[in-house]
Amino acid sequence: MDKNTLRKHMTEQRNTLYKNNNFNELCLKVQNHVLKHPLFLSAKNICTYAPAKSEINVNSISQTAWEQNKTVYYPRCSKTQKGIMHFYLCNNFSELEKGAYGILEPKKSCPICSEDILNSPDTLILVPALSYSPKGCRLGYGQGFYDRFLAKIPQASSFGVTFTELLSNEIPADPWDLPVQYLVTEEEIQKIQI
């Protein structure tokens, strides 16, 4: 199955999950695994995302990170550079507003964070996707935002966030596709074996 066909299939599957009564419960299970993991507990910087449409809600991770005095960053997609996003410091949810693609992103008043600061073992990044393979390969939306960003911060830890039902045995990989280091589902967190 090519990437575009797989994207369509996984979008339909995720939308079906989103409409189920237990969607919020599944999201909470994913979040609880992250919140108990040693990499979250020791992280100083958390790069997260504002869930769009049927994406897994990770808002309680941000809330807990703020309560634990961690620094929380959200992405904003560049409107002038194709496939480029930068992360910005946010101190609470009120610092997010609707931006590119209708997704909540940091307000223009939020300070940008350099990749040098985030390229550290003290950084944990939560990476959304339509699907993941057991090898940590990501099926995104085809813009390459996360592949470009992850390439700039190789020392950070990356958690691919998904549901078990959205795992794909094989995802066609391009040379620039970067796998995540861990997969987080409602069932467990699994380190990717390379």
Contacts in CASP RR format, 6 or more apart in sequence:
PFRMAT RR
TARGET T0000
AUTHOR 0000-0000-0000
METHOD contacts of the structure
MODEL  1
MDKNTLRKHMTEQRNTLYKNNNFNELCLKVQNHVLKHPLFLSAKNICTYA
PAKSEINVNSISQTAWEQNKTVYYPRCSKTQKGIMHFYLCNNFSELEKGA
YGILEPKKSCPICSEDILNSPDTLILVPALSYSPKGCRLGYGQGFYDRFL
AKIPQASSFGVTFTELLSNEIPADPWDLPVQYLVTEEEIQKIQI
1 9 0 8 1.000
1 172 0 8 1.000
2 172 0 8 1.000
3 139 0 8 1.000
3 142 0 8 1.000
3 171 0 8 1.000
3 172 0 8 1.000
6 130 0 8 1.000
6 131 0 8 1.000
6 139 0 8 1.000
6 168 0 8 1.000
6 171 0 8 1.000
6 172 0 8 1.000
7 130 0 8 1.000
7 139 0 8 1.000
7 140 0 8 1.000
7 141 0 8 1.000
7 142 0 8 1.000
10 130 0 8 1.000
10 131 0 8 1.000
10 139 0 8 1.000
10 166 0 8 1.000
10 168 0 8 1.000
11 54 0 8 1.000
11 130 0 8 1.000
13 165 0 8 1.000
13 166 0 8 1.000
14 54 0 8 1.000
14 55 0 8 1.000
14 130 0 8 1.000
14 163 0 8 1.000
14 166 0 8 1.000
15 53 0 8 1.000
15 54 0 8 1.000
17 23 0 8 1.000
17 26 0 8 1.000
17 54 0 8 1.000
17 163 0 8 1.000
17 165 0 8 1.000
17 166 0 8 1.000
18 53 0 8 1.000
18 54 0 8 1.000
24 57 0 8 1.000
26 56 0 8 1.000
26 163 0 8 1.000
26 186 0 8 1.000
27 56 0 8 1.000
27 57 0 8 1.000
27 58 0 8 1.000
28 60 0 8 1.000
29 186 0 8 1.000
29 187 0 8 1.000
30 56 0 8 1.000
30 58 0 8 1.000
30 161 0 8 1.000
30 163 0 8 1.000
30 184 0 8 1.000
30 185 0 8 1.000
30 186 0 8 1.000
31 57 0 8 1.000
31 58 0 8 1.000
31 60 0 8 1.000
31 61 0 8 1.000
33 184 0 8 1.000
33 185 0 8 1.000
33 186 0 8 1.000
33 188 0 8 1.000
33 189 0 8 1.000
34 40 0 8 1.000
34 58 0 8 1.000
34 61 0 8 1.000
34 126 0 8 1.000
34 159 0 8 1.000
34 161 0 8 1.000
34 184 0 8 1.000
34 189 0 8 1.000
35 60 0 8 1.000
35 61 0 8 1.000
35 64 0 8 1.000
37 159 0 8 1.000
37 189 0 8 1.000
39 124 0 8 1.000
39 157 0 8 1.000
39 159 0 8 1.000
39 182 0 8 1.000
40 46 0 8 1.000
40 61 0 8 1.000
40 124 0 8 1.000
42 122 0 8 1.000
43 70 0 8 1.000
43 122 0 8 1.000
43 123 0 8 1.000
43 124 0 8 1.000
43 157 0 8 1.000
44 70 0 8 1.000
44 71 0 8 1.000
44 120 0 8 1.000
44 122 0 8 1.000
44 123 0 8 1.000
45 70 0 8 1.000
45 71 0 8 1.000
45 72 0 8 1.000
45 73 0 8 1.000
45 117 0 8 1.000
45 118 0 8 1.000
45 120 0 8 1.000
45 122 0 8 1.000
45 123 0 8 1.000
45 124 0 8 1.000
45 156 0 8 1.000
46 61 0 8 1.000
46 62 0 8 1.000
46 65 0 8 1.000
46 70 0 8 1.000
46 71 0 8 1.000
46 72 0 8 1.000
46 73 0 8 1.000
46 123 0 8 1.000
46 124 0 8 1.000
46 125 0 8 1.000
46 126 0 8 1.000
47 73 0 8 1.000
47 74 0 8 1.000
47 75 0 8 1.000
47 87 0 8 1.000
47 118 0 8 1.000
47 123 0 8 1.000
47 124 0 8 1.000
47 125 0 8 1.000
47 126 0 8 1.000
47 156 0 8 1.000
48 58 0 8 1.000
48 61 0 8 1.000
48 62 0 8 1.000
48 65 0 8 1.000
48 72 0 8 1.000
48 73 0 8 1.000
48 74 0 8 1.000
48 125 0 8 1.000
48 126 0 8 1.000
49 55 0 8 1.000
49 58 0 8 1.000
49 74 0 8 1.000
49 75 0 8 1.000
49 126 0 8 1.000
49 128 0 8 1.000
50 59 0 8 1.000
50 74 0 8 1.000
50 96 0 8 1.000
50 103 0 8 1.000
50 104 0 8 1.000
50 105 0 8 1.000
51 57 0 8 1.000
51 58 0 8 1.000
51 59 0 8 1.000
51 128 0 8 1.000
52 101 0 8 1.000
52 102 0 8 1.000
52 103 0 8 1.000
52 104 0 8 1.000
55 128 0 8 1.000
56 128 0 8 1.000
56 161 0 8 1.000
56 162 0 8 1.000
56 163 0 8 1.000
58 126 0 8 1.000
58 161 0 8 1.000
59 93 0 8 1.000
61 126 0 8 1.000
62 72 0 8 1.000
62 90 0 8 1.000
62 93 0 8 1.000
65 71 0 8 1.000
65 72 0 8 1.000
66 72 0 8 1.000
66 91 0 8 1.000
66 92 0 8 1.000
71 89 0 8 1.000
72 89 0 8 1.000
72 90 0 8 1.000
72 91 0 8 1.000
73 87 0 8 1.000
73 88 0 8 1.000
73 89 0 8 1.000
73 90 0 8 1.000
73 113 0 8 1.000
73 118 0 8 1.000
74 87 0 8 1.000
74 88 0 8 1.000
74 90 0 8 1.000
74 96 0 8 1.000
74 104 0 8 1.000
74 105 0 8 1.000
74 106 0 8 1.000
74 110 0 8 1.000
75 85 0 8 1.000
75 86 0 8 1.000
75 87 0 8 1.000
75 88 0 8 1.000
75 105 0 8 1.000
75 106 0 8 1.000
75 145 0 8 1.000
75 149 0 8 1.000
76 85 0 8 1.000
76 86 0 8 1.000
76 87 0 8 1.000
76 88 0 8 1.000
76 99 0 8 1.000
76 100 0 8 1.000
76 105 0 8 1.000
76 106 0 8 1.000
77 83 0 8 1.000
77 84 0 8 1.000
77 85 0 8 1.000
77 100 0 8 1.000
77 101 0 8 1.000
77 103 0 8 1.000
77 105 0 8 1.000
77 143 0 8 1.000
77 145 0 8 1.000
78 84 0 8 1.000
78 85 0 8 1.000
78 86 0 8 1.000
79 100 0 8 1.000
82 143 0 8 1.000
83 143 0 8 1.000
83 144 0 8 1.000
83 145 0 8 1.000
83 148 0 8 1.000
84 145 0 8 1.000
84 148 0 8 1.000
85 145 0 8 1.000
85 148 0 8 1.000
85 149 0 8 1.000
86 112 0 8 1.000
86 113 0 8 1.000
87 112 0 8 1.000
87 113 0 8 1.000
87 118 0 8 1.000
87 149 0 8 1.000
88 105 0 8 1.000
88 106 0 8 1.000
88 110 0 8 1.000
88 111 0 8 1.000
88 112 0 8 1.000
88 113 0 8 1.000
89 106 0 8 1.000
89 110 0 8 1.000
89 111 0 8 1.000
89 112 0 8 1.000
89 113 0 8 1.000
90 96 0 8 1.000
90 106 0 8 1.000
90 110 0 8 1.000
95 106 0 8 1.000
95 107 0 8 1.000
95 109 0 8 1.000
95 110 0 8 1.000
96 104 0 8 1.000
96 105 0 8 1.000
96 106 0 8 1.000
96 107 0 8 1.000
97 104 0 8 1.000
97 105 0 8 1.000
97 106 0 8 1.000
97 107 0 8 1.000
98 104 0 8 1.000
98 105 0 8 1.000
99 105 0 8 1.000
115 149 0 8 1.000
115 152 0 8 1.000
115 153 0 8 1.000
118 125 0 8 1.000
118 153 0 8 1.000
118 156 0 8 1.000
119 152 0 8 1.000
119 153 0 8 1.000
119 154 0 8 1.000
119 155 0 8 1.000
119 156 0 8 1.000
120 153 0 8 1.000
120 155 0 8 1.000
120 156 0 8 1.000
121 155 0 8 1.000
121 156 0 8 1.000
121 157 0 8 1.000
123 153 0 8 1.000
123 155 0 8 1.000
123 156 0 8 1.000
123 157 0 8 1.000
124 156 0 8 1.000
124 157 0 8 1.000
124 158 0 8 1.000
124 159 0 8 1.000
125 149 0 8 1.000
125 150 0 8 1.000
125 153 0 8 1.000
125 156 0 8 1.000
125 157 0 8 1.000
125 158 0 8 1.000
125 159 0 8 1.000
126 159 0 8 1.000
126 160 0 8 1.000
126 161 0 8 1.000
127 138 0 8 1.000
127 146 0 8 1.000
127 150 0 8 1.000
127 158 0 8 1.000
127 159 0 8 1.000
127 160 0 8 1.000
127 161 0 8 1.000
127 180 0 8 1.000
128 160 0 8 1.000
128 161 0 8 1.000
129 138 0 8 1.000
129 139 0 8 1.000
129 140 0 8 1.000
129 146 0 8 1.000
129 160 0 8 1.000
129 161 0 8 1.000
129 162 0 8 1.000
130 139 0 8 1.000
130 140 0 8 1.000
130 141 0 8 1.000
130 166 0 8 1.000
131 138 0 8 1.000
131 139 0 8 1.000
131 140 0 8 1.000
131 162 0 8 1.000
131 166 0 8 1.000
131 167 0 8 1.000
131 168 0 8 1.000
131 171 0 8 1.000
132 138 0 8 1.000
132 139 0 8 1.000
132 160 0 8 1.000
132 162 0 8 1.000
132 166 0 8 1.000
132 167 0 8 1.000
132 168 0 8 1.000
132 171 0 8 1.000
132 180 0 8 1.000
132 183 0 8 1.000
133 167 0 8 1.000
133 168 0 8 1.000
133 169 0 8 1.000
133 170 0 8 1.000
133 171 0 8 1.000
134 167 0 8 1.000
134 169 0 8 1.000
134 183 0 8 1.000
135 179 0 8 1.000
135 192 0 8 1.000
135 194 0 8 1.000
136 160 0 8 1.000
136 179 0 8 1.000
136 180 0 8 1.000
136 183 0 8 1.000
136 192 0 8 1.000
137 171 0 8 1.000
137 173 0 8 1.000
137 177 0 8 1.000
137 179 0 8 1.000
138 146 0 8 1.000
138 147 0 8 1.000
138 160 0 8 1.000
138 171 0 8 1.000
138 177 0 8 1.000
138 178 0 8 1.000
138 179 0 8 1.000
138 180 0 8 1.000
139 168 0 8 1.000
139 171 0 8 1.000
140 146 0 8 1.000
144 176 0 8 1.000
146 178 0 8 1.000
147 176 0 8 1.000
147 177 0 8 1.000
147 178 0 8 1.000
148 176 0 8 1.000
150 156 0 8 1.000
150 158 0 8 1.000
150 178 0 8 1.000
150 180 0 8 1.000
151 176 0 8 1.000
151 178 0 8 1.000
157 181 0 8 1.000
157 182 0 8 1.000
158 180 0 8 1.000
158 181 0 8 1.000
158 182 0 8 1.000
159 180 0 8 1.000
159 181 0 8 1.000
159 182 0 8 1.000
159 183 0 8 1.000
159 184 0 8 1.000
159 189 0 8 1.000
160 180 0 8 1.000
160 182 0 8 1.000
160 183 0 8 1.000
160 184 0 8 1.000
161 184 0 8 1.000
162 183 0 8 1.000
162 184 0 8 1.000
162 185 0 8 1.000
163 185 0 8 1.000
163 186 0 8 1.000
164 185 0 8 1.000
164 186 0 8 1.000
164 187 0 8 1.000
167 183 0 8 1.000
167 185 0 8 1.000
179 192 0 8 1.000
179 194 0 8 1.000
180 192 0 8 1.000
181 191 0 8 1.000
181 192 0 8 1.000
182 189 0 8 1.000
182 190 0 8 1.000
182 191 0 8 1.000
182 192 0 8 1.000
183 189 0 8 1.000
183 190 0 8 1.000
183 192 0 8 1.000
END
